[in-house]
Structure formats: C-alpha cells, structure tokens
Amino acid sequence: MSAPTVEAVRAELAGVIDPEIRRPITELNMVRSVVVGDDGEVVVGVDLTTAGCPLKDTITRDVTTKVGALDGVTGVRVEMGVMTDEQRRDLRTMLRGGVAEPVIPFAQPGSLTRIYAVTSGKGGVGKSSVTANLAAAMAADGLKVGVVDADIYGFSIPRMLGVEHPPTKVDDMILPPVAKDVKVISIGMFTRDNAPVVWRGPMLHRALQQFLADVFWGDLDVLLLDLPPGTGDIAISVAQLLPNSEILVVTTPQVAAAEVAQRAGVIAAQTHQHVVGVVENMSWLEQPDGTHVELFGSGGGARVAEELSTALGYQVPLMAQVPVEQPLREAGDTGTPLVLGDGASPAAEALRSVARRLSHRARGLAGRSLGISPVGR
C-alpha cells in the first residue's frame, strides 16, 4: 500500500482541535510541516503557543491518532516547536477578529452571547454551586459556555468544575482552561497555595476587565458570572462593563437570607439590568419516608420573587427550588457537578430545568444590529 500524500495528511489534521482555543490546529497555523516518508512514516511539526503548553500531550495524542488512521501510514512522529513572536501576534489578531487590541467582545454591538450574573445578598447560600451546575448543564446540552469566577475574595469555581490546568498566556492574551466543556477563568488560577487576595475597588474592577477582555472566549452562547455576595464594587463593575448582562438571584428559604437577596436584585433598577429570576437553594431535606424537613424555613424564594416583581415593575419568576442533597455537596468538592450524573436527583433536575429555561429565553433586540440602513428620499 502506497504512503499517503501530504495533502491527505493535512486534511486529516484539520480534524485535530486545539483543546484550549477549540479550533482546528490547521486553522490556527500550528502545523509547521508535514513530511511523509516512502516507507509510510509521517513526521508532523507542530508549533505550540508557548513552550509550557499544559495540553501538548493531548495534541500529540490526537495528531498521532488522526494521522495514524490513514491508509498507508506505518508510523507517526510529532515534533513540537514554539511559535515565533510574529506567529503569536498574528494568532492574537486572528482570534480577536482582526482587532489587535483587546476589547470586551460581549459588550460589542451584535454580540449574541447571553450573559447571566449570578448574585446573592449574602454568602453561604450556594451561589457558586448553582453557577457551576448551570454551566455544566448548558454545556451538556450542546451550548458553548464560559464562566467568570468574579468572586475575587471567595473564588471556588475551579474546584467545583474540576479545573486541572492553569491558563495559557499568549503574550497579552489568556487562553482559559476548559473543564466539563466549559471555559473557566478565576483569580484562583493566579494565586499560590490558596493565598488570600487583598485588593480594593480599582484593582477588583481591573481584574474583572482583564477577565473579560484579555481572555480569549471565542464564540460563546452563554457567559455566566459568579459574583461575590452583596452590592459592592464587582456588581457595579459588571453593570458598567457588561450593560446587556442580566441578573439571576440565589437565596435560601430563610427570612434573613431572603431580605438580603432582595437588595441584590433591586440594584438592577439602578444599573438598568434585567432580573431573569430567583433560585431558592437548600429548600428542604427529603427524608427516607418522602417527607420534607425545611431546615431553613420556607417561602424565602417566593417572597424575593414577589417583592422584586413589585419593586422592578415586571414579573420576576421563582425558577426553581433546589433541595438539600449530600451528593450535591460532594459533587462540588470532587469537581464533577451533580447535573452530569446519571441519577434522577431532584436537585439535579431542578438545576437542569433552570439551565434550559435560561438557554431558551427569547433575546431582545437591544444592542443588536438589524442589518438595515436609512434610505434618503
């Protein structure tokens, strides 16, 4: 059997997807060379974005598998190199759509990415757990999803989604790691040994701005932001940097938590954001006999939804009540969100229902180009 042509090998390499950028390595100009020997051995030269690329073994394996499946190939060798400064500059410009300088893509006219800022009035209500499970559920349904862990002081999203690799830097562009098919960025990826972050307002704003502009997100269907509790600097910065973002309020049934959560939602009237709904977490603990123990009281979620509807002048629905379940906590600690499990857990079903409602909401025309222009008389 004759050896394959170089063209046939390159065509096969078009099926090798960069694990971080999520585009073919041929499209990214990462394939430096292809040499096919008379004996059928193929040598593929691949230029990585950085010498320390954490996923080079994945790329090597995928190239070997794809090319090795061609008829006439007797062996595959992958020779890794590193992009030149010019190559990286061209790559950054291409990924940014021909724009050399970083911009926030989600704030540009015509952006179709849905942006949900998940907020709460106080800490400890499970906001990060809700964010991680919503992201994983949306990605499992085939959507392209990104998560910004905007809780700079209390970051926890990397653990909850099971992030295994640090971000990769291509000069001033950051390639976010992908976990559970979700692109993730967090300040926790840039600290050592779980060190605390001691920053004040301007630095918080700048960090969020970098997460949105310097990170290559690609074409996302949904961007979720896990906000810190309360109505402080980050909540205000989100409204400024992402004026088309919408708010999802998380509370528990407890009266004290509900009162504070209401404040987190009412801020939307001042920032001109829309509140899409309320999620009540830790609603009850189901007993073996099927009865419910309401550990934190009852009615908090419905109360927040009702009072926000009155304060904002439109219907704010209670989207779900998520019961207390030990597997939900365990899934957060192990980095595999509960919604990805096979079991018909009531908590998982409630979170999946919220994810699907948010995914299928009709999008307004605000900020979108209609593709028309005025005609003079």
N, C-alpha and C positions, 0 to 999 in steps of 0.2 A: 504494500500500500504506500502510495507516494505521500510525502510530507505536505502539510497544509501550506497555503500561501500566507504571506504577511498580511494581506487584506483580510483573509478569513480569520486570522488570529485577532486583528484589531476589531473586527466586527464582534467577536466573542467577548473581547474586553469591554465593549460598550455595555455589557450586562453586569459589570463589576461596579457596585455602588460604594462610594466613599461613606463610611459609617457615620461620620460627623456631619458632612455637608449634604448628604443624601442626594448626590447626583453622580452620574457615571464618571469614572476616572478619566475616560477619554474626553468627555466634555470639559473637564477641569484641566486638561492639558497636563495630566500627571504621568501619562505614558511617554517616557523619554525615547524608548527604542524597542523594536521587536526584531529579533534575529531568529531565523528558522534554519536549522542545520539540515544537511542532506539526509542524516540518519533520523530525522524527526524530532530532535531535541529543540525546544523553544526556550530562548532566553528573553525575558521581558524586563526592561529597565523602567522603574517607577520612581518618580521624584515625589517625595513627601513634602508637606507644607513646612514641617520642622523636623529636625533630626530626632527629637524625642517624642515623636508622634506615638501616643499610647496604643493606637489601634493598628500599627504596622503589621502585626502578626495576623490580624483579621484580613487585611488587604492581601497579604501574601497567600493566605489560605484560599481566599476567594479567587484570586488570579490563577492559582495552581489548579483549583477545581474546574473553573470555566475552561481554561485553555486545554487542560488535560483530557477533557471530554471530546475534543475534536478528533476526527478520524486521522490517523497517520502520525499523531503525536506520541512519541516514546518517552518523553520526559519534559519537565518544566522547571526552569530555574528563574527565580525572581531576584533581580539585583536592585537593591534600594539605594536611592540617592536623595538629595535635598534640593528643593527649588532655589534658584538664584533670587537675589533681591528684585530683579526685574520681573521674574516669573510671579513672585508673590504679589508684587504691585499690580500686575495685570489680572491676577486672580481676584484680588480685592475689588478692583474696579468692575470686573465682570459680575461678581456676586452682588455688588451694590447697584446693579442695573446701569452701569456706565458712569456712575457718580463716584468720584474719587474720595470725597469727604463723607464721613459718617452722618447719617440722618436717621431720625426715628421713622421707620417705614410705616408703622401703624398709624402715624399722625398725618400721613400724606393723603391728599385728595384721591379718591378712588380706591383706597385700601378696603378690602373686603373681609379683613380679619375681624372676627368678633372678639371683643376684649371684656373680660369679666374680672372685676376687682373683688375678691372675696374678703369681707371685712367682718369685724365683730366689735362690740363695745368693750369687752374685757377679755383677758387671756383665759386659757383653760377650757374653752367651750368646744374645742375640736375643729377649729377653722382650718388648720393645716391638713388635718386628716381628711376633711371634706374636699379641700383643694386637690390633694394627691389622688383621691379616688375618682373625682370628677375627671381629672386629666387622663387617668388610666382608662376609664370607661369610654371617654370620647375617642381616644386613640384606638382602643379595641374595636370601636365601630367604624374605623377607617378614616377618621379625621386626622389632619396634621395639626398637632397640638404643641404648644410651648408653655412653660411655667416659669415665671419670675418669682423667686423667693424674696419678696420685698420686706420681709420681717428681718431687718438687718440685725437687730439685737437677739432675736429668738429664732434664728434660722433652724429649720428641721426638715424641709422638703427633700434634700439629698438623701437622708436616711430613709424617709418614708417611701421614696420612689426607687431606692436601691441603686443610686448612682455609684458606679465603680471606677470611673476615670475622671481626672481633672480636665478642665477646659484646655483647649489647644490655642495658642496665640499665633496668629499670622501677622506679625508686626503689630499694628494697632487694631487688628480685628480679632475677635474672640470667637472660636468655634465651640458652642456649648456641647457638653456630653449628652448622650441620648440614653434614656433608661425607660424601659417598658414602652418604647416607641414614642417617648415624649422628650422634647428638647428642654433642658433644665439649666438654669443659672442661679447661683446663690452666693452670697458673700462667704458662706461657709466653705466654699471651694478655694478661697484665697487666704484662709486663716490656718494657723498651725496648732495642732494639739488642742482643738476645741477652745481656742483662746477667745475671750470676750471682745466685742467691738465697742470701743469707747469713742463715739463720734457725736457731733452736734449737727444742727439743722442743715447748714450748707453742704456738709460732706455727705449727709444722707441723700440730699437732692442730687448731688453729682453722681453718687453711686447708682441711683436709680436711672439717671440719664444715660450712664455708660451701659447699664444692663440692656437698655432699650435700643441704643444707637450703635454701640461698638460690637455688640454680639450679632453674629450672622444667624438670623432666624429662618431665612428662606420664606417660602410661601406658606404661611400658616392659615388654617381655617379658624383656629381658636387660640387666644392667648389668655392664660389665667394668671392673675397676680395674687399671691398670698400676702395680704397686708398685715402689718402689726396691729394689735388692738388699739381702739381709740380713734381720735380725730386729729392726730398730730401732723408732723411735717410730711411723712410719706403719703398720707391720704391727700393732702393738699397738692403735693408734687404730682401724684398720679392724675389728678384733675387738670393740672396745668400741662403736663407733657402728653397726656392721652385724653383730650377733651371728648372723644367719642366712646370712652370706656363706660361700662355700666356696672352697677353695684349689686352684689349678692350678699345678703346679711345672714350671718350664722349666729344662733343663740341657743340657749338651753331653755327648758320649761320654767326654770327658776325665775321668780319675780325680779330679784335683784339683777340677774343677768339680762333679762328682757328689757328692763328700764334703760340699762346702759347701751344695749344693742340698738334701741330705738334712736339714741343720739347719733350713733354711727351711720344710720340710714338717713336721718333728717339732714345731715350735712349735704346730701345730694341737692337740696333746694338751693344751697348757697353756691355749690360748684357746678350747677346745671348738668348734673348727671342723672341718669335714669336708674331707678332701683328695680331690678328684674324680679326679685322675690326674696323670700325668707326660708331658710332651712333650720328646722328645730332639731338639734342634736341631743343625744342622751335622753330621749323622750321617755323610755321605760325599760325595765329589765324583765324579760319574759321568764316565767317560772316553768318548771317541768310539767305542771298541770295546765299550762296555757294562760294562766292569769298574768296580769301585768303589775309590777311594782314600780310606782312612779317615784324614783329616788330623789328627783329634783323638783317635785311638784308637777303641775300640769298647766297647760294653756299659755305658756310664755310665747311660743311661736305664733299662735293665732293672735295674741294680743299685739305683738310687734307688727304683724302684717296689717291688722286693723288700724292701728294708730298711725302707721306710715301712710296707709291709704288716705286717711283723713288729712294728715299734715301735708302730703305732697299733691293731693288732688287727683289722683288716679289709682286704679286698682293695683295693689301690691299683693300677690298671692303667697300663701303658705305653700311652698312647693313640695315639702316632704317632712315627715317626722322620722328620724333615724334612731332606732332603739340602741340601748347599750348592749354590746356583744363583746365577749372576750376575744374572739377571733379578729374583730376589727382592730383592737389594740395590738394584738400580736402581729397582725399584718403590717401595721405601721412600723413596728420595731424591726421586722425582718426585711422590709423593703419590697414587699410584694402586696400591693393594695388588694383589699378584700374583694373588690369588684371583678378581679381577674380570676377568682377561684371558681370551681365548678359547682359548689353548693348553692342551694336556693336560700341564702341567708336573707332575712327580712331587711337587715341594714344594707346589704349589698344591693338588693332590689330597689330600695328607696333611693340610694345614691345613683344607681343606673337610670332611674326614672328622671331624676333632676338633670343628669347629663344629657339625656335625649331631649328633654324639653328645651334646654338651653341651646342645643345643637340645631333644633328645627324651628326656632323662632324666626319670624319674618323680619328681615332687616329693613330699616327705614332708608330713605334716600338722602338724608342729611350728610353732607360732605362728599357725596359721590358724583362723579361726572356723568352727565346724561348723554354725552356724545352729540350734542346739538349746538348750534351757534345761531345767533340772531341774523336775520336777513333784512337788508335795507330795502326801503320802498323805492 
